[in-house]
Amino acid sequence: MPRTAAQTGIRGKLTADQVEARQQQRAEDDDLIRAAQAGERMAFDALVRRYDRSVLRLALHMLGNEQDAQDVHQEAFIKAYRHLSNFRFECSFYTWLYRIVTNLCLDQLRRRKSRREDPATVLDGSGEELDLMASVQDERAMANPARELERKNMGIAIQSALDELTPRERMVFELKHYQGLKLRTIGEMLSTTEETAKNTLFRATRKLRARLAEVR
């Protein structure tokens, strides 16, 4: 499966080979989209296979809940299929698709925030509760109880700090630092400007630094 920009991380200047690969991928995507718009279902299925894992990975990282991520994953491709006729080739397909995914994740985060759900506890595939922080093991040879406790406390603090951000601030922060996307691309995904995305990232970073300074 071709690697998308979110998978490779867009940091710094792209090499000539990377630019060529992205251009080729976009040309292939455009051909598949035109075929799908003409009624070829297999062409859309090919697009799904190309971006399936990336969409699920993005949703899972943003939401931290397997069931919610699966729901967003399914709904994103349903919406993409329904609205594919509106695609005008003004941006890459992955930007258009990820815009759908990020908006669905934002809606889910807003609902979760209104319900004040505990972000450190999620459900696994069988529906059992899973403590995210407890499930991350420190396998280094020098690991010890004190270090493990410190790591766990910091992880909880980071998760708590992220949960205090607005849904849009959290989305921009994670798309930038965890997905490695450029602010211009993030702005396109969130239907806003690069400058607005930059300001949102600044606010998110300032809030996180202030919150984490309290636990050091």
C-alpha positions, 0 to 999 in steps of 0.5 A: 500500500502506498505510504501517505503523508500522514504515515511518512510524516512531512517534516522538512523539505521532501527529497526528489524521490519523495516528491515524485512518489507523492505526485505518482500517488496523487495521479493514481488516486485521481484516476481511481476517483474518476473511475469511481465517479463514473460508477466503477465500485471496484475503483472506490474499493481500491481507494478504501484499501489504499487508505484503510489502515491510515484512517483507522490509525488516525481515528484510534490515535485521536480518540484512544478508544477502539470502538469509537475509532472503528465507528469513525473509520466506517462512517468516514468511508460511507461519507466519502462514498456518498460525496465522492461526486463532489470531489473537484480535484482541488486538493489531494484525496488523502487531504479530502478524506482526512478532513472527513475523518478529523471532523468526525473525530472532533464531533466525537471528542465534543460529545465525549467532553460533554459527557466528561468521560475518563480519557485514560480508560477505553474499551478493547475489542472485546468490550472490556475496560483497558487502562491505557497507561497501565498497559504501556510497559517499560521494557528497558533493562534498567527499569525499576519501580520508581522509574515506572511510577514516574513514567506512569504519573507523567503519562497520566498528566499528559493525557489529562492535559490533552483532555483539557484542550478544546477538541479543535486545539487537541486535534491540531496539536496531535495532527502536527506532532503525532501525525507530522502534518504541515500546518497548511495541510491541517488548515485544509483538513479543518476547513480553515487557514494555515494562520488559524491552525498556527494560532490554535497550535500556539494556544494548545502548546501554551496550555500544555506547557503550563499544565505540565509545569505544575507536575514537574 
